[in-house]
């Protein structure tokens, strides 16, 4: 029996999810909220104006439209507990709970999790005081040149400094000038690791893991890694660096 599906989000990721879901014979229609121009009235796909932040209204929409599955893309609604609330309302939802989403929504939580479970990660320390952070940058036994706003900053909350002065300036911009708003109330100062970045993502239901092909993301704004970090300037897959 073909069912109706709702995809939460408005970016290229959600467009790709909707496009692929619509190809399934098990799917009758795919709603995307809020969606974008590419998901508006596109065959089995259409946009919805339902509020993504009002979880009670969203649950009612799912009941009214007989939505059998909700797929959540962005980090902000996941951190806000959209999966918890929809699941409690009897709506099946694909995505992590708010507690699990902390791995993405809090860099300090994520780094502590990695240390606790002995998963290799760059050396680091978190701070709520800018002076203490700058003191650590100047005294660390390793190049502590990566400064991160701990909270969600739309993929732009990381500054890779070229020297200690630049790193301390980044701390001031994030914590005192509030460049990234409340996301920068806590900063993570991290060891600079050099080399190629590869993302290895998986789908999981909590028991089974299905890996996707490795991908390489290009985050710096300009050629030659000269510009600031962004939410992503493009990616390609598979990445030949991982065999």
C-alpha positions as CSV (number, residue, x, y, z in Angstrom):
1,X,0.0,0.0,0.0
2,X,1.4,3.4,-1.0
3,X,1.7,5.9,1.9
4,X,2.2,9.6,2.4
5,X,5.6,10.8,3.7
6,X,6.6,14.2,5.2
7,X,10.2,15.5,4.9
8,X,11.2,18.3,7.2
9,X,13.6,20.9,5.9
10,X,14.3,23.3,3.0
11,X,17.7,22.6,1.6
12,X,19.3,20.5,-1.1
13,X,19.5,17.6,1.4
14,X,15.8,17.6,1.8
15,X,15.3,17.9,-2.0
16,X,17.4,14.8,-2.5
17,X,15.5,12.9,0.2
18,X,12.2,13.8,-1.3
19,X,13.3,12.9,-4.8
20,X,14.5,9.5,-3.7
21,X,11.5,8.7,-1.5
22,X,9.2,9.6,-4.4
23,X,10.8,6.9,-6.5
24,X,9.6,4.2,-4.1
25,X,6.4,2.3,-5.2
26,X,5.5,2.3,-1.5
27,X,5.2,6.1,-1.4
28,X,2.1,7.8,-2.7
29,X,3.1,11.4,-2.0
30,X,5.9,13.3,-0.4
31,X,5.2,16.6,1.4
32,X,8.2,18.8,2.2
33,X,8.0,21.5,5.0
34,X,8.8,24.2,4.3
35,X,10.6,22.9,1.1
36,X,12.1,25.0,-1.7
37,X,11.5,25.8,-5.3
38,X,12.8,22.4,-6.4
39,X,10.2,20.6,-4.2
40,X,7.2,22.7,-5.2
41,X,4.6,20.8,-7.2
42,X,7.1,18.3,-8.6
43,X,5.2,15.2,-9.5
44,X,4.6,13.2,-6.3
45,X,6.3,16.0,-4.3
46,X,4.8,19.2,-3.0
47,X,5.6,21.8,-0.3
48,X,3.6,22.4,2.8
49,X,3.3,25.6,4.9
50,X,2.7,23.7,8.1
51,X,4.7,25.0,11.1
52,X,7.8,22.9,11.7
53,X,8.4,24.5,15.2
54,X,4.9,24.0,16.4
55,X,5.1,20.2,17.1
56,X,1.5,19.9,18.2
57,X,0.2,21.5,15.0
58,X,2.7,19.3,13.0
59,X,1.4,16.2,14.7
60,X,-2.2,17.2,13.8
61,X,-1.2,17.8,10.2
62,X,0.3,14.3,10.1
63,X,-3.0,12.9,11.4
64,X,-5.1,15.0,9.0
65,X,-3.0,14.1,5.9
66,X,-2.5,10.5,7.0
67,X,1.3,10.8,7.0
68,X,2.8,7.4,7.9
69,X,6.5,8.6,8.2
70,X,8.3,11.9,8.9
71,X,11.9,12.2,7.8
72,X,13.8,15.1,9.5
73,X,16.8,16.6,7.8
74,X,18.0,19.8,9.7
75,X,19.7,19.8,13.1
76,X,17.7,22.6,14.7
77,X,14.3,20.8,14.8
78,X,16.1,17.6,15.9
79,X,17.7,19.5,18.8
80,X,14.3,20.9,19.7
81,X,12.9,17.4,20.2
82,X,10.7,17.1,17.1
83,X,11.3,13.3,17.0
84,X,10.4,12.9,20.7
85,X,7.2,14.9,20.3
86,X,6.0,13.3,17.1
87,X,6.7,9.8,18.4
88,X,4.8,10.6,21.6
89,X,1.9,11.7,19.4
90,X,1.9,8.4,17.6
91,X,3.7,9.6,14.4
92,X,6.5,7.5,13.1
93,X,9.6,9.6,12.7
94,X,13.1,9.0,11.2
95,X,15.8,10.9,13.1
96,X,17.6,11.0,16.4
97,X,15.9,12.1,19.7
98,X,16.8,15.4,21.3
99,X,19.2,13.6,23.6
100,X,21.0,11.8,20.8
101,X,21.0,15.0,18.7
102,X,23.3,16.6,21.3
103,X,26.2,14.9,19.4
104,X,25.5,17.5,16.7
105,X,23.9,20.4,18.7
106,X,26.7,20.6,21.4
107,X,30.3,20.3,20.4
108,X,31.4,20.1,24.0
109,X,29.0,17.3,24.6
110,X,30.2,15.5,21.5
111,X,33.9,15.9,22.4
112,X,33.3,14.6,26.0
113,X,31.4,11.7,24.5
114,X,34.3,10.8,22.3
115,X,36.8,11.0,25.2
116,X,34.5,8.9,27.4
117,X,34.2,6.1,24.9
118,X,37.9,6.3,23.9
119,X,37.1,7.3,20.3
120,X,40.1,9.1,18.8
121,X,39.6,12.9,18.5
122,X,41.7,16.1,18.4
123,X,42.8,17.3,21.8
124,X,40.5,20.0,23.2
125,X,39.0,21.9,26.0
126,X,35.8,23.9,26.4
127,X,35.4,27.3,28.0
128,X,32.7,29.8,29.1
129,X,35.3,32.5,29.9
130,X,37.1,34.1,27.0
131,X,40.3,35.0,29.0
132,X,40.7,31.4,30.1
133,X,40.2,30.2,26.5
134,X,42.9,32.6,25.2
135,X,45.3,31.6,28.0
136,X,44.8,27.9,27.0
137,X,45.5,28.8,23.3
138,X,48.8,30.5,24.3
139,X,50.0,27.8,26.7
140,X,48.8,24.5,25.1
141,X,51.5,22.0,24.2
142,X,49.9,21.5,20.8
143,X,48.6,24.0,18.1
144,X,45.3,25.0,19.7
145,X,44.1,26.9,16.7
146,X,40.6,25.6,16.0
147,X,37.9,27.6,17.7
148,X,34.3,26.4,17.7
149,X,31.1,27.8,18.9
150,X,29.7,24.8,20.9
151,X,26.1,25.2,19.8
152,X,24.4,25.1,16.4
153,X,25.6,27.8,14.0
154,X,24.4,26.6,10.6
155,X,27.7,24.9,9.8
156,X,29.6,28.2,10.1
157,X,30.6,28.2,13.8
158,X,34.2,27.0,13.3
159,X,37.2,29.2,12.8
160,X,40.5,27.6,11.8
161,X,43.2,30.2,12.8
162,X,46.7,30.4,11.4
163,X,48.3,31.6,14.6
164,X,47.6,32.1,18.3
165,X,46.7,35.8,17.9
166,X,44.1,34.9,15.3
167,X,42.7,32.2,17.5
168,X,42.3,34.6,20.5
169,X,40.6,37.1,18.2
170,X,38.2,34.3,17.1
171,X,37.4,33.6,20.8
172,X,36.6,37.3,21.4
173,X,34.4,37.5,18.3
174,X,32.4,34.4,19.3
175,X,32.1,35.0,23.0
176,X,32.1,38.8,23.4
177,X,30.9,40.1,20.0
178,X,28.3,37.2,19.8
179,X,29.1,36.5,16.2
180,X,27.1,33.2,16.4
181,X,24.6,34.4,19.1
182,X,23.9,32.0,21.9
183,X,25.7,29.2,20.1
184,X,28.9,30.8,21.2
185,X,28.2,31.0,24.9
186,X,30.6,28.0,25.2
187,X,33.5,27.6,22.9
188,X,35.6,24.5,22.2
189,X,39.3,25.1,21.5
190,X,40.7,22.2,19.6
191,X,44.0,20.9,18.2
192,X,44.6,21.8,14.6
193,X,44.8,18.6,12.6
194,X,46.2,18.8,9.0
195,X,45.2,16.4,6.2
196,X,42.2,15.5,4.1
197,X,38.7,15.4,5.5
198,X,36.3,12.5,4.7
199,X,32.8,12.1,5.9
200,X,31.5,8.5,6.5
201,X,27.8,8.6,7.2
202,X,25.4,5.7,7.9
203,X,21.7,5.0,8.2
204,X,20.7,3.1,11.4
205,X,17.6,2.0,13.1
206,X,19.5,1.6,16.4
207,X,20.4,-2.0,15.6
208,X,21.4,-2.3,12.0
209,X,23.9,0.0,10.3
210,X,23.9,0.7,6.6
211,X,26.9,2.8,5.5
212,X,26.7,5.3,2.6
213,X,29.7,5.8,0.3
214,X,32.4,8.1,1.8
215,X,32.2,11.8,0.7
216,X,34.5,14.8,0.8
217,X,33.1,18.1,1.8
218,X,34.7,21.4,0.8
219,X,34.0,24.0,3.5
220,X,36.5,26.9,2.9
221,X,35.1,29.8,0.9
222,X,37.9,30.4,-1.5
223,X,40.4,28.4,-3.6
224,X,43.5,27.2,-1.8
225,X,41.7,27.1,1.6
226,X,42.1,30.8,1.9
227,X,38.6,31.8,3.0
228,X,36.6,31.2,6.2
229,X,34.6,28.1,7.0
230,X,31.1,27.9,5.6
231,X,28.2,25.4,5.8
232,X,29.7,23.6,2.8
233,X,30.8,24.8,-0.6
234,X,30.1,21.5,-2.3
235,X,30.9,17.8,-1.9
236,X,31.6,14.8,-4.0
237,X,31.2,11.0,-3.5
238,X,32.7,8.5,-3.4
239,X,36.0,9.9,-2.0
240,X,39.0,8.1,-3.4
241,X,40.9,8.7,-0.1
242,X,38.9,5.9,1.4
243,X,39.2,2.5,-0.3
